[in-house]
């Protein structure tokens, strides 16, 4: 395969838990995000890597099917560091052994969900850097976490040089308030949900705006969340506005809104 180099897998074996449709919220976001879809459409080699797909390849196959609505000739490779989990090809998806070095591939998009959650926080920058260095020139990385049923999800989008944004997405009907997503923050942020950190300030403000939007509750949680997001923007938080109707409640902000204290200093 073009661009493949001999490499030694980098990383440690994770628990491997997975499930059908578990990553649907992030998949929906990837398909509809302007930056991601543009990079996929314009890629000379539309290669996507699903890093650490776990004990079964369901979510990799689902990712391929969804992203092919954006780029039909997309190639998808699922990578697992555990050789026992490498599966035979299926539904136009190839599976192989690999870790943060990406098995020598140069993808335009890497999805790494529920991988770094099992690493210490101080291991995240090096893991990100290793993946970023192996991306295509316009490549993107999605580092995310979700619960077992995929009702609560959070992810950081990065390019080859830096984090770009944090996105939280959740089921409108099973989550009571925005800060409930804190337990599924990506590893780089999950220990930073404390007073004095930016992500804590964002979630606190989101809860306050949610309470102020209680009058909209009879119209459903999606309408209430829309009002909440408007209040957040009015209060100075650059929460992304979406023109399309959203199935999920989605809170997306630029990375500098939530960057951990000391991040600028490389800590």
Secondary structure by P-SEA (a helix, b strand, c coil): ccccccccccccccccccccccaaaaaaaaaccaaaaaaaaacccbbbbbccccccaaaaaaaaaaaaaacccbbbbbbbccccccccccccbbbbbbccccccccccbbbbccccccccccaaaaaaaaaaaacccbbbbbbbcccccccbbbbbbbccccccbbbbbbcccccccccccccccccccccccccccaaaaaaaaaaaaaaaacccccccaaaaaaaaaaaaaaacccccccccccccbbbbbcccccccccccccc
